[in-house]
Amino acid sequence: MAAVKLKNRKHSIILGVLFCALVCYFVATLISLQTKVNAEENALEDLKTSYQQQLNENAELEMIIENGNESDYIEKVAREQYGYAKPDERVYYDSSAS
């Protein structure tokens, strides 16, 4: 009878350990999936922001095309993106702002 109790106790310990291992696996999987979901939500927010910026830029370009201000737009792009200036124009930079 003592052997049967010992055998049942070993089985219950093994089942308890297996149950704990299974719970730990599920918790680890849940944490991993939650981390991935958070990363994907951040990526989605970045894409939404980028999309909105592109829509704004498209609206600005459409307005420029409709109003016929292509030369103003070309000048703006040349100044902002390429650092160009008109001949005999002095460009000053505020070094303390950076």
N, CA and C atoms as an extended XYZ file, in Angstrom:
294
Properties=species:S:1:pos:R:3:atomname:S:1:resname:S:1:resid:I:1 pbc="F F F"
N         0.806       -1.175        0.000 N   MET     1
C         0.000        0.000        0.000 CA  MET     1
C         0.865        1.260        0.000 C   MET     1
N         1.965        1.220        0.724 N   ALA     2
C         2.877        2.357        0.760 CA  ALA     2
C         3.511        2.568       -0.602 C   ALA     2
N         3.734        1.473       -1.348 N   ALA     3
C         4.318        1.576       -2.687 CA  ALA     3
C         3.349        2.248       -3.641 C   ALA     3
N         2.063        1.988       -3.481 N   VAL     4
C         1.050        2.593       -4.345 CA  VAL     4
C         0.979        4.090       -4.070 C   VAL     4
N         1.022        4.493       -2.786 N   LYS     5
C         0.991        5.916       -2.440 CA  LYS     5
C         2.226        6.625       -2.987 C   LYS     5
N         3.387        5.954       -2.878 N   LEU     6
C         4.624        6.542       -3.379 CA  LEU     6
C         4.557        6.708       -4.895 C   LEU     6
N         3.988        5.692       -5.580 N   LYS     7
C         3.862        5.740       -7.028 CA  LYS     7
C         2.883        6.858       -7.433 C   LYS     7
N         1.771        7.001       -6.733 N   ASN     8
C         0.802        8.057       -7.018 CA  ASN     8
C         1.409        9.437       -6.742 C   ASN     8
N         2.201        9.522       -5.688 N   ARG     9
C         2.840       10.795       -5.367 CA  ARG     9
C         3.824       11.194       -6.469 C   ARG     9
N         4.580       10.219       -7.011 N   LYS    10
C         5.526       10.504       -8.094 CA  LYS    10
C         4.777       10.981       -9.333 C   LYS    10
N         3.639       10.340       -9.629 N   HIS    11
C         2.847       10.745      -10.786 CA  HIS    11
C         2.301       12.160      -10.604 C   HIS    11
N         1.838       12.469       -9.403 N   SER    12
C         1.285       13.809       -9.179 CA  SER    12
C         2.377       14.874       -9.234 C   SER    12
N         3.570       14.554       -8.781 N   ILE    13
C         4.682       15.499       -8.870 CA  ILE    13
C         5.060       15.726      -10.332 C   ILE    13
N         5.124       14.645      -11.087 N   ILE    14
C         5.453       14.761      -12.514 CA  ILE    14
C         4.375       15.571      -13.230 C   ILE    14
N         3.115       15.310      -12.949 N   LEU    15
C         2.031       16.073      -13.561 CA  LEU    15
C         2.084       17.544      -13.149 C   LEU    15
N         2.407       17.805      -11.904 N   GLY    16
C         2.542       19.183      -11.430 CA  GLY    16
C         3.659       19.907      -12.154 C   GLY    16
N         4.794       19.253      -12.335 N   VAL    17
C         5.928       19.854      -13.043 CA  VAL    17
C         5.562       20.098      -14.500 C   VAL    17
N         4.907       19.120      -15.134 N   LEU    18
C         4.492       19.302      -16.523 CA  LEU    18
C         3.486       20.440      -16.658 C   LEU    18
N         2.562       20.545      -15.714 N   PHE    19
C         1.581       21.626      -15.738 CA  PHE    19
C         2.271       22.981      -15.584 C   PHE    19
N         3.219       23.080      -14.666 N   CYS    20
C         3.967       24.337      -14.482 CA  CYS    20
C         4.764       24.709      -15.731 C   CYS    20
N         5.371       23.691      -16.364 N   ALA    21
C         6.127       23.939      -17.589 CA  ALA    21
C         5.194       24.426      -18.697 C   ALA    21
N         4.025       23.838      -18.792 N   LEU    22
C         3.051       24.239      -19.794 CA  LEU    22
C         2.567       25.673      -19.549 C   LEU    22
N         2.307       26.014      -18.316 N   VAL    23
C         1.896       27.368      -17.968 CA  VAL    23
C         3.008       28.362      -18.301 C   VAL    23
N         4.244       28.021      -17.976 N   CYS    24
C         5.384       28.903      -18.287 CA  CYS    24
C         5.517       29.105      -19.796 C   CYS    24
N         5.309       28.033      -20.560 N   TYR    25
C         5.382       28.130      -22.019 CA  TYR    25
C         4.314       29.079      -22.541 C   TYR    25
N         3.091       28.936      -22.053 N   PHE    26
C         2.009       29.797      -22.499 CA  PHE    26
C         2.243       31.254      -22.104 C   PHE    26
N         2.758       31.499      -20.938 N   VAL    27
C         3.050       32.863      -20.498 CA  VAL    27
C         4.147       33.475      -21.375 C   VAL    27
N         5.197       32.700      -21.642 N   ALA    28
C         6.285       33.197      -22.490 CA  ALA    28
C         5.781       33.493      -23.901 C   ALA    28
N         4.927       32.627      -24.431 N   THR    29
C         4.369       32.835      -25.761 CA  THR    29
C         3.494       34.083      -25.778 C   THR    29
N         2.689       34.262      -24.741 N   LEU    30
C         1.827       35.430      -24.649 CA  LEU    30
C         2.650       36.719      -24.605 C   LEU    30
N         3.703       36.733      -23.824 N   ILE    31
C         4.572       37.913      -23.728 CA  ILE    31
C         5.240       38.190      -25.073 C   ILE    31
N         5.702       37.146      -25.731 N   SER    32
C         6.348       37.297      -27.030 CA  SER    32
C         5.369       37.868      -28.057 C   SER    32
N         4.167       37.338      -28.074 N   LEU    33
C         3.164       37.829      -29.024 CA  LEU    33
C         2.766       39.271      -28.725 C   LEU    33
N         2.664       39.613      -27.458 N   GLN    34
C         2.310       40.981      -27.089 CA  GLN    34
C         3.404       41.958      -27.526 C   GLN    34
N         4.658       41.552      -27.403 N   THR    35
C         5.773       42.379      -27.852 CA  THR    35
C         5.705       42.597      -29.362 C   THR    35
N         5.400       41.527      -30.098 N   LYS    36
C         5.284       41.650      -31.554 CA  LYS    36
C         4.118       42.555      -31.935 C   LYS    36
N         3.008       42.434      -31.239 N   VAL    37
C         1.849       43.280      -31.514 CA  VAL    37
C         2.197       44.744      -31.271 C   VAL    37
N         2.876       45.035      -30.188 N   ASN    38
C         3.276       46.418      -29.897 CA  ASN    38
C         4.202       46.967      -30.975 C   ASN    38
N         5.141       46.138      -31.433 N   ALA    39
C         6.058       46.581      -32.483 CA  ALA    39
C         5.302       46.858      -33.774 C   ALA    39
N         4.345       46.012      -34.109 N   GLU    40
C         3.566       46.211      -35.327 CA  GLU    40
C         2.666       47.442      -35.214 C   GLU    40
N         2.127       47.698      -34.033 N   GLU    41
C         1.316       48.907      -33.836 CA  GLU    41
C         2.163       50.161      -33.997 C   GLU    41
N         3.404       50.127      -33.503 N   ASN    42
C         4.313       51.266      -33.677 CA  ASN    42
C         4.641       51.474      -35.151 C   ASN    42
N         4.871       50.375      -35.861 N   ALA    43
C         5.162       50.469      -37.287 CA  ALA    43
C         3.953       51.025      -38.033 C   ALA    43
N         2.762       50.618      -37.626 N   LEU    44
C         1.545       51.124      -38.255 CA  LEU    44
C         1.390       52.621      -38.021 C   LEU    44
N         1.673       53.081      -36.824 N   GLU    45
C         1.598       54.518      -36.534 CA  GLU    45
C         2.604       55.302      -37.380 C   GLU    45
N         3.813       54.746      -37.535 N   ASP    46
C         4.819       55.399      -38.377 CA  ASP    46
C         4.335       55.491      -39.823 C   ASP    46
N         3.718       54.409      -40.304 N   LEU    47
C         3.207       54.411      -41.671 CA  LEU    47
C         2.056       55.408      -41.834 C   LEU    47
N         1.199       55.495      -40.823 N   LYS    48
C         0.103       56.464      -40.892 CA  LYS    48
C         0.641       57.888      -40.946 C   LYS    48
N         1.667       58.167      -40.146 N   THR    49
C         2.282       59.494      -40.148 CA  THR    49
C         2.913       59.789      -41.505 C   THR    49
N         3.638       58.822      -42.037 N   SER    50
C         4.265       58.991      -43.341 CA  SER    50
C         3.215       59.200      -44.434 C   SER    50
N         2.129       58.456      -44.343 N   TYR    51
C         1.036       58.590      -45.313 CA  TYR    51
C         0.427       59.987      -45.252 C   TYR    51
N         0.204       60.483      -44.055 N   GLN    52
C        -0.382       61.813      -43.896 CA  GLN    52
C         0.558       62.888      -44.433 C   GLN    52
N         1.854       62.741      -44.176 N   GLN    53
C         2.827       63.694      -44.707 CA  GLN    53
C         2.821       63.687      -46.232 C   GLN    53
N         2.708       62.492      -46.806 N   GLN    54
C         2.680       62.389      -48.263 CA  GLN    54
C         1.415       63.024      -48.826 C   GLN    54
N         0.286       62.829      -48.146 N   LEU    55
C        -0.959       63.477      -48.582 CA  LEU    55
C        -0.827       64.999      -48.538 C   LEU    55
N        -0.209       65.511      -47.481 N   ASN    56
C        -0.002       66.960      -47.372 CA  ASN    56
C         0.888       67.479      -48.488 C   ASN    56
N         1.948       66.752      -48.769 N   GLU    57
C         2.854       67.157      -49.842 CA  GLU    57
C         2.147       67.107      -51.188 C   GLU    57
N         1.334       66.080      -51.411 N   ASN    58
C         0.580       65.983      -52.670 CA  ASN    58
C        -0.401       67.144      -52.811 C   ASN    58
N        -1.069       67.496      -51.716 N   ALA    59
C        -2.006       68.616      -51.763 CA  ALA    59
C        -1.274       69.915      -52.088 C   ALA    59
N        -0.090       70.097      -51.506 N   GLU    60
C         0.706       71.293      -51.786 CA  GLU    60
C         1.125       71.335      -53.250 C   GLU    60
N         1.550       70.192      -53.775 N   LEU    61
C         1.963       70.149      -55.186 CA  LEU    61
C         0.778       70.397      -56.121 C   LEU    61
N        -0.386       69.859      -55.787 N   GLU    62
C        -1.571       70.102      -56.607 CA  GLU    62
C        -1.943       71.587      -56.598 C   GLU    62
N        -1.817       72.212      -55.435 N   MET    63
C        -2.117       73.634      -55.328 CA  MET    63
C        -1.136       74.444      -56.175 C   MET    63
N         0.116       74.069      -56.154 N   ILE    64
C         1.131       74.773      -56.943 CA  ILE    64
C         0.835       74.625      -58.432 C   ILE    64
N         0.429       73.426      -58.845 N   ILE    65
C         0.128       73.196      -60.257 CA  ILE    65
C        -1.098       74.005      -60.674 C   ILE    65
N        -2.117       74.032      -59.826 N   GLU    66
C        -3.344       74.764      -60.154 CA  GLU    66
C        -3.112       76.265      -60.211 C   GLU    66
N        -2.268       76.786      -59.336 N   ASN    67
C        -2.035       78.233      -59.286 CA  ASN    67
C        -0.957       78.691      -60.257 C   ASN    67
N        -0.235       77.777      -60.848 N   GLY    68
C         0.802       78.141      -61.806 CA  GLY    68
C         2.045       78.723      -61.166 C   GLY    68
N         2.363       78.330      -59.920 N   ASN    69
C         3.533       78.854      -59.212 CA  ASN    69
C         4.696       77.862      -59.260 C   ASN    69
N         4.921       77.273      -60.420 N   GLU    70
C         5.984       76.274      -60.517 CA  GLU    70
C         7.354       76.875      -60.228 C   GLU    70
N         7.576       78.106      -60.677 N   SER    71
C         8.895       78.711      -60.458 CA  SER    71
C         9.137       78.955      -58.968 C   SER    71
N         8.084       79.323      -58.219 N   ASP    72
C         8.240       79.492      -56.770 CA  ASP    72
C         8.568       78.156      -56.099 C   ASP    72
N         7.908       77.108      -56.563 N   TYR    73
C         8.164       75.782      -55.998 CA  TYR    73
C         9.585       75.322      -56.320 C   TYR    73
N        10.003       75.537      -57.544 N   ILE    74
C        11.361       75.140      -57.938 CA  ILE    74
C        12.390       75.889      -57.108 C   ILE    74
N        12.151       77.174      -56.882 N   GLU    75
C        13.062       77.971      -56.056 CA  GLU    75
C        13.089       77.451      -54.619 C   GLU    75
N        11.922       77.120      -54.082 N   LYS    76
C        11.841       76.598      -52.715 CA  LYS    76
C        12.617       75.285      -52.579 C   LYS    76
N        12.439       74.384      -53.533 N   VAL    77
C        13.152       73.102      -53.497 CA  VAL    77
C        14.651       73.327      -53.633 C   VAL    77
N        15.047       74.203      -54.533 N   ALA    78
C        16.469       74.477      -54.734 CA  ALA    78
C        17.106       75.029      -53.462 C   ALA    78
N        16.394       75.893      -52.759 N   ARG    79
C        16.938       76.481      -51.528 CA  ARG    79
C        16.963       75.470      -50.377 C   ARG    79
N        15.834       74.796      -50.165 N   GLU    80
C        15.713       73.934      -48.986 CA  GLU    80
C        16.474       72.613      -49.121 C   GLU    80
N        16.357       71.974      -50.282 N   GLN    81
C        16.951       70.647      -50.414 CA  GLN    81
C        18.391       70.666      -50.912 C   GLN    81
N        18.697       71.631      -51.760 N   TYR    82
C        20.024       71.636      -52.374 CA  TYR    82
C        20.920       72.767      -51.886 C   TYR    82
N        20.377       73.685      -51.106 N   GLY    83
C        21.181       74.761      -50.553 CA  GLY    83
C        21.599       75.805      -51.572 C   GLY    83
N        20.886       75.924      -52.680 N   TYR    84
C        21.217       76.903      -53.700 CA  TYR    84
C        20.798       78.300      -53.260 C   TYR    84
N        21.412       79.281      -53.873 N   ALA    85
C        21.070       80.683      -53.639 CA  ALA    85
C        21.157       81.415      -54.975 C   ALA    85
N        20.542       82.590      -55.023 N   LYS    86
C        20.592       83.387      -56.247 CA  LYS    86
C        21.983       84.006      -56.373 C   LYS    86
N        22.370       84.369      -57.594 N   PRO    87
C        23.676       85.022      -57.762 CA  PRO    87
C        23.730       86.318      -56.958 C   PRO    87
N        24.858       86.586      -56.367 N   ASP    88
C        25.117       87.772      -55.543 CA  ASP    88
C        24.227       87.836      -54.306 C   ASP    88
N        23.675       86.718      -53.899 N   GLU    89
C        22.859       86.680      -52.687 CA  GLU    89
C        23.716       86.145      -51.547 C   GLU    89
N        23.613       86.774      -50.395 N   ARG    90
C        24.355       86.323      -49.223 CA  ARG    90
C        23.423       85.507      -48.326 C   ARG    90
N        23.898       84.340      -47.968 N   VAL    91
C        23.101       83.459      -47.123 CA  VAL    91
C        23.806       83.367      -45.773 C   VAL    91
N        23.064       83.652      -44.733 N   TYR    92
C        23.607       83.607      -43.380 CA  TYR    92
C        23.000       82.424      -42.629 C   TYR    92
N        23.832       81.723      -41.877 N   TYR    93
C        23.385       80.587      -41.083 CA  TYR    93
C        23.591       80.899      -39.612 C   TYR    93
N        22.616       80.582      -38.818 N   ASP    94
C        22.699       80.782      -37.383 CA  ASP    94
C        23.351       79.539      -36.762 C   ASP    94
N        24.622       79.643      -36.415 N   SER    95
C        25.335       78.486      -35.871 CA  SER    95
C        24.948       78.178      -34.438 C   SER    95
N        24.380       79.145      -33.731 N   SER    96
C        23.983       78.904      -32.341 CA  SER    96
C        22.669       78.127      -32.263 C   SER    96
N        21.912       78.044      -33.350 N   ALA    97
C        20.619       77.347      -33.339 CA  ALA    97
C        20.819       75.842      -33.355 C   ALA    97
N        21.921       75.325      -33.848 N   SER    98
C        22.100       73.888      -33.936 CA  SER    98
C        22.554       73.306      -32.683 C   SER    98
